Amino acid sequence: AQQRCEGCDNLFGEYYCGVCHLFDRDKKQYHCAECGICRIGPKEDFFHCSKCNLCLNLSLQGKHTCIENVSRQDCPICLEDIHTSRVGAHVLPCGHLLHRTCYEDLLKEGYRCPLCMHSALDMTRYWHQLDDEVAQTPMPTEYQNMRVE
C-alpha cells in the first residue's frame, strides 16, 4: 500500500500512513508510535501521556488525573472501544474516559462518573450558589432558637 498508484500516479488520499495504511482527507492527522494508531491533530496540540497510554490535548498536560492504560478500557456508557474510536474522548476530572457523545448524553441525566461516582463537572460555583440561597432564606419563627436534645 502507498499514497499514489505506481501506474497512473493517482492520489489515494491526502493523508497516508505507511504504518496503519490509512488513507484519508487531510485532517492534520499524525501517527503516534506510542498509541500505535493515527490520531486527528494537529500533532503540535497533543502530547502522549505514557501512564494513561493516550494522546491528550496540551491543555491537560500536568493537569489531568492519570489512570494507567485508561484508553484501553471500553466506554462505560456505550461499552465500545475508546482507543480506536473515531469519536473523540472526554477526560473527566477523575481521570476516566467517555466518548464525547456519551459524555453529552450523561449530562442530560446526571453529572457523575459512571465508574467512580465522582462529579463529572466542577460544581464549585453551584455549591456557592446553594450556600448563598440558604444564607438568604430566613429561618421560620417556630424553628428559631430550637434545640435538639
Backbone bond lengths (Angstrom), bond angles and torsions (degrees), N, CA, C in turn:
res aa  C-N    CA-C-N  psi(-1)  N-CA   C-N-CA  omega(-1)  CA-C   N-CA-C  phi
1 A - - - 1.455 - - 1.518 109.01 -
2 Q 1.318 114.96 142.34 1.464 120.87 177.49 1.520 108.46 -154.54
3 Q 1.333 115.56 171.60 1.456 120.87 -174.14 1.525 112.71 -71.90
4 R 1.324 117.01 -32.66 1.465 121.12 -177.13 1.529 111.14 -123.17
5 C 1.323 114.76 150.40 1.461 121.27 175.45 1.530 108.60 -72.56
6 E 1.354 116.59 132.39 1.460 120.47 179.78 1.526 111.80 -68.27
7 G 1.339 117.51 -29.34 1.464 121.03 -176.98 1.512 113.59 -78.83
8 C 1.330 117.17 -50.74 1.471 120.65 -173.91 1.520 113.95 -112.90
9 D 1.324 117.88 -1.98 1.468 123.92 179.90 1.534 112.45 64.72
10 N 1.339 116.80 22.19 1.464 121.44 178.39 1.529 109.28 -69.37
11 L 1.329 116.72 136.40 1.461 123.05 -179.68 1.532 109.15 -84.98
12 F 1.326 117.30 122.48 1.454 121.59 -178.67 1.521 112.43 -82.73
13 G 1.294 117.15 -27.56 1.459 120.77 179.31 1.516 110.27 -167.81
14 E 1.328 115.79 145.39 1.466 119.69 178.22 1.517 110.48 -62.12
15 Y 1.339 115.57 -33.30 1.467 120.79 176.92 1.513 108.04 -113.74
16 Y 1.314 115.90 135.03 1.459 120.83 175.02 1.519 108.55 -139.98
17 C 1.330 116.06 132.61 1.464 121.43 175.40 1.522 107.83 -111.58
18 G 1.320 115.45 121.47 1.456 120.92 179.99 1.519 113.43 -71.98
19 V 1.339 117.76 -17.39 1.464 121.29 178.85 1.533 109.78 -86.42
20 C 1.320 116.72 -51.35 1.467 122.00 -178.08 1.523 112.46 -84.67
21 H 1.336 116.79 -16.87 1.470 123.09 -173.67 1.519 109.58 57.10
22 L 1.318 114.61 47.85 1.457 122.60 -179.62 1.519 109.17 -101.24
23 F 1.322 116.30 129.15 1.458 123.30 174.75 1.521 106.63 -112.50
24 D 1.328 117.28 134.93 1.460 119.00 -178.25 1.514 109.58 -162.95
25 R 1.322 115.14 171.08 1.458 120.58 168.47 1.517 107.72 -69.26
26 D 1.301 116.36 159.54 1.459 119.23 179.55 1.525 109.57 -74.95
27 K 1.336 115.53 110.99 1.467 122.91 175.76 1.516 108.71 -119.94
28 K 1.328 115.14 26.34 1.464 122.90 -177.07 1.533 110.45 60.14
29 Q 1.356 116.02 36.80 1.451 121.58 178.67 1.527 110.60 -65.05
30 Y 1.294 114.55 159.76 1.463 121.74 173.03 1.523 107.72 -150.81
31 H 1.313 115.23 153.50 1.454 119.78 177.50 1.527 108.02 -94.72
32 C 1.320 116.83 124.78 1.468 121.21 175.85 1.527 106.83 -98.61
33 A 1.315 115.94 113.77 1.466 120.33 -178.30 1.526 111.25 -64.15
34 E 1.346 117.95 -35.72 1.460 121.13 -178.91 1.530 111.70 -69.40
35 C 1.340 117.03 -39.55 1.473 121.20 177.02 1.523 110.65 -74.95
36 G 1.324 115.45 -31.73 1.458 120.42 -178.83 1.515 113.61 84.01
37 I 1.347 117.62 11.74 1.459 121.71 -179.78 1.520 109.88 -142.07
38 C 1.328 115.25 170.46 1.458 121.32 175.23 1.525 108.97 -86.56
39 R 1.306 115.35 142.19 1.467 122.62 179.47 1.523 109.18 -120.88
40 I 1.313 117.21 153.00 1.459 121.37 172.66 1.514 106.98 -82.49
41 G 1.310 116.00 130.60 1.456 121.96 -171.89 1.504 113.14 -106.76
42 P 1.318 114.64 -146.23 1.458 128.09 16.33 1.532 112.79 -78.52
43 K 1.310 115.50 152.52 1.460 122.54 -175.69 1.532 111.94 -56.76
44 E 1.324 117.09 -33.77 1.470 121.58 -178.34 1.527 112.43 -62.79
45 D 1.337 117.30 -20.01 1.469 121.35 -177.62 1.526 112.98 -91.24
46 F 1.340 118.06 0.41 1.459 121.48 -173.85 1.524 111.79 -130.84
47 F 1.315 115.43 156.72 1.458 122.77 172.45 1.526 107.05 -135.18
48 H 1.323 116.48 155.56 1.461 120.40 178.95 1.522 108.17 -100.08
49 C 1.338 116.52 120.36 1.461 121.61 175.02 1.523 106.79 -88.09
50 S 1.313 117.06 115.41 1.465 120.02 -175.19 1.530 112.49 -70.84
51 K 1.337 118.29 -28.22 1.462 119.41 178.64 1.537 110.64 -74.13
52 C 1.330 116.92 -46.48 1.469 121.08 177.38 1.528 110.70 -72.30
53 N 1.333 116.23 -22.67 1.466 123.68 -176.79 1.518 109.88 60.16
54 L 1.347 114.43 52.77 1.452 120.97 -171.71 1.522 109.90 -155.83
55 C 1.331 116.70 146.07 1.458 121.60 171.80 1.531 108.06 -85.77
56 L 1.318 115.53 128.43 1.465 121.86 -178.40 1.519 109.86 -125.32
57 N 1.314 116.01 156.79 1.453 121.41 176.73 1.523 109.72 -62.69
58 L 1.325 117.07 144.02 1.464 121.73 -179.36 1.525 112.52 -56.80
59 S 1.332 117.91 -27.07 1.465 120.81 179.68 1.525 111.90 -63.68
60 L 1.349 117.89 -18.81 1.466 121.92 179.82 1.530 113.25 -95.12
61 Q 1.333 117.08 -4.31 1.459 119.77 -176.79 1.530 110.31 -63.01
62 G 1.332 115.28 120.85 1.452 121.59 -178.20 1.516 114.30 76.27
63 K 1.340 117.90 2.34 1.461 121.53 -175.63 1.519 113.18 -124.51
64 H 1.334 117.95 9.71 1.462 119.14 -179.06 1.530 109.64 -116.23
65 T 1.318 115.03 156.70 1.463 121.57 176.96 1.522 107.86 -86.60
66 C 1.330 116.37 118.60 1.465 120.60 -179.22 1.525 111.09 -79.48
67 I 1.314 114.82 135.33 1.458 122.86 170.83 1.520 105.27 -129.02
68 E 1.308 116.34 121.67 1.454 121.02 -173.83 1.526 111.92 -56.29
69 N 1.329 114.99 127.32 1.472 123.92 179.11 1.527 113.78 53.16
70 V 1.317 117.05 36.37 1.468 121.43 -176.33 1.529 111.85 -59.63
71 S 1.329 117.89 -32.31 1.464 119.43 -177.46 1.523 112.36 -74.91
72 R 1.325 117.33 -13.65 1.469 120.27 -179.54 1.527 111.61 -86.58
73 Q 1.335 116.69 3.78 1.460 121.03 177.43 1.527 109.10 -96.61
74 D 1.297 116.59 158.63 1.458 121.00 175.97 1.521 109.56 -79.52
75 C 1.320 116.30 154.73 1.463 121.74 175.51 1.528 107.83 -63.33
76 P 1.331 118.79 127.12 1.464 120.56 -177.84 1.529 114.04 -69.58
77 I 1.320 117.84 -10.32 1.469 120.63 179.04 1.536 110.43 -90.50
78 C 1.340 116.77 -57.06 1.473 120.19 -175.74 1.526 113.08 -98.52
79 L 1.338 116.90 -8.76 1.464 123.98 178.66 1.531 113.58 63.85
80 E 1.339 117.05 23.77 1.456 121.29 176.42 1.525 109.57 -103.06
81 D 1.337 116.06 158.66 1.453 122.79 -177.50 1.524 111.08 -61.17
82 I 1.296 116.98 133.03 1.462 121.83 177.95 1.525 110.67 -89.62
83 H 1.323 117.34 -39.20 1.465 121.89 -171.76 1.525 112.86 -59.37
84 T 1.316 118.05 -43.66 1.461 120.87 -176.15 1.525 113.01 -101.98
85 S 1.309 117.63 6.10 1.458 121.79 -177.07 1.525 111.11 -70.57
86 R 1.335 115.47 145.62 1.461 120.33 174.26 1.529 110.62 -83.26
87 V 1.326 116.76 -11.82 1.468 121.80 175.44 1.522 107.52 -82.68
88 G 1.305 116.55 131.16 1.456 121.11 -178.74 1.517 112.10 -62.82
89 A 1.314 115.31 153.85 1.465 121.07 179.11 1.520 109.99 -100.66
90 H 1.315 115.52 149.51 1.472 122.08 175.59 1.522 107.34 -114.94
91 V 1.337 115.96 127.57 1.463 121.43 179.28 1.523 108.29 -91.78
92 L 1.321 116.34 119.34 1.466 120.93 177.85 1.525 109.68 -78.37
93 P 1.329 119.20 159.59 1.466 120.98 178.37 1.527 113.49 -56.83
94 C 1.322 117.50 -27.28 1.471 121.36 179.48 1.529 111.79 -78.09
95 G 1.348 117.75 -11.23 1.448 122.05 178.65 1.514 114.33 103.21
96 H 1.333 118.28 -12.80 1.462 120.64 179.57 1.528 110.23 -75.11
97 L 1.316 116.00 156.93 1.464 122.39 -178.68 1.519 111.05 -111.78
98 L 1.327 114.70 144.26 1.459 123.02 171.37 1.517 106.57 -134.76
99 H 1.331 117.65 153.29 1.458 118.86 168.61 1.531 107.20 -61.41
100 R 1.314 117.08 145.85 1.467 120.21 -178.66 1.529 110.54 -57.77
101 T 1.315 118.13 -40.48 1.467 120.95 179.64 1.523 111.19 -67.34
102 C 1.319 117.49 -36.74 1.471 121.22 177.16 1.527 110.52 -67.47
103 Y 1.338 116.62 -37.33 1.469 121.56 177.38 1.531 109.73 -62.29
104 E 1.326 116.89 -44.25 1.468 120.49 179.26 1.527 111.02 -63.09
105 D 1.335 116.76 -39.31 1.472 120.31 176.50 1.527 111.43 -67.00
106 L 1.338 116.50 -37.95 1.468 121.56 178.54 1.522 110.74 -58.78
107 L 1.334 116.89 -42.15 1.459 121.01 -177.23 1.529 112.74 -67.25
108 K 1.316 117.82 -18.33 1.465 120.73 176.38 1.525 110.66 -75.07
109 E 1.330 117.22 -25.14 1.461 122.34 -176.01 1.528 113.61 -106.81
110 G 1.312 117.77 -25.73 1.458 121.61 -176.37 1.515 110.71 -175.73
111 Y 1.316 115.78 -165.66 1.460 118.93 -176.60 1.526 112.46 -140.72
112 R 1.336 118.03 19.30 1.468 121.14 -177.56 1.523 111.67 -109.30
113 C 1.323 114.86 146.86 1.457 121.07 173.96 1.525 107.85 -63.46
114 P 1.319 118.82 129.77 1.460 119.84 -178.47 1.531 113.76 -70.05
115 L 1.332 117.67 -12.25 1.462 120.06 -179.76 1.523 113.10 -94.38
116 C 1.337 117.33 -45.85 1.465 119.42 -174.73 1.526 113.50 -116.53
117 M 1.325 117.12 -3.82 1.464 124.36 178.22 1.527 114.21 66.44
118 H 1.341 117.96 11.07 1.462 119.85 172.44 1.524 108.32 -74.41
119 S 1.315 116.50 159.67 1.453 120.87 -178.75 1.523 110.81 -64.78
120 A 1.319 115.99 136.59 1.463 121.99 176.99 1.520 110.74 -87.09
121 L 1.315 116.52 -3.65 1.460 122.76 -178.90 1.522 109.91 -129.42
122 D 1.314 115.76 161.14 1.459 120.70 172.31 1.528 106.52 -82.84
123 M 1.317 116.69 108.90 1.466 121.94 -174.07 1.531 113.50 -93.46
124 T 1.318 118.84 5.27 1.461 122.82 -174.61 1.523 112.16 -53.36
125 R 1.331 116.86 -49.46 1.467 120.36 -177.93 1.531 110.94 -62.78
126 Y 1.329 116.62 -39.85 1.458 120.81 179.88 1.527 110.97 -64.89
127 W 1.348 117.85 -43.12 1.468 120.48 179.78 1.522 110.71 -64.46
128 H 1.340 117.71 -38.16 1.470 120.43 176.67 1.524 110.71 -64.05
129 Q 1.327 116.80 -39.34 1.456 120.93 178.58 1.533 110.35 -63.14
130 L 1.325 117.68 -43.46 1.466 120.73 177.65 1.524 111.45 -63.85
131 D 1.340 116.80 -42.45 1.470 120.68 177.31 1.516 110.96 -58.88
132 D 1.341 116.79 -41.71 1.469 120.88 179.68 1.528 110.86 -65.44
133 E 1.317 117.65 -40.51 1.462 121.11 179.03 1.529 111.23 -64.29
134 V 1.316 117.03 -42.84 1.462 121.42 178.42 1.523 109.84 -63.77
135 A 1.327 116.95 -42.72 1.467 121.12 -178.94 1.531 111.42 -64.69
136 Q 1.332 117.64 -30.45 1.467 121.18 -178.00 1.527 113.20 -90.19
137 T 1.325 117.31 -4.80 1.466 120.83 179.92 1.526 108.99 -92.70
138 P 1.338 117.17 117.72 1.464 118.69 -178.74 1.533 111.56 -69.46
139 M 1.303 115.46 146.34 1.469 122.04 177.95 1.534 107.63 -74.38
140 P 1.347 118.08 130.28 1.473 119.79 177.17 1.535 110.06 -57.16
141 T 1.320 116.69 145.82 1.461 123.27 -175.32 1.518 113.09 -54.82
142 E 1.343 117.84 -41.05 1.459 120.45 -176.32 1.540 112.14 -68.31
143 Y 1.314 117.75 -16.48 1.474 119.99 179.35 1.523 112.93 -103.04
144 Q 1.319 117.96 -7.04 1.461 120.63 178.50 1.531 109.56 -66.95
145 N 1.290 116.09 139.82 1.482 123.66 179.13 1.523 112.80 59.22
146 M 1.317 118.60 20.42 1.450 121.76 178.35 1.529 108.61 -81.73
147 R 1.331 115.38 139.38 1.468 121.19 178.82 1.523 109.83 -121.69
148 V 1.293 115.09 143.94 1.456 121.01 178.50 1.514 107.54 -104.94
149 E 1.330 115.78 128.19 1.468 118.88 -177.98 1.507 110.30 -103.61
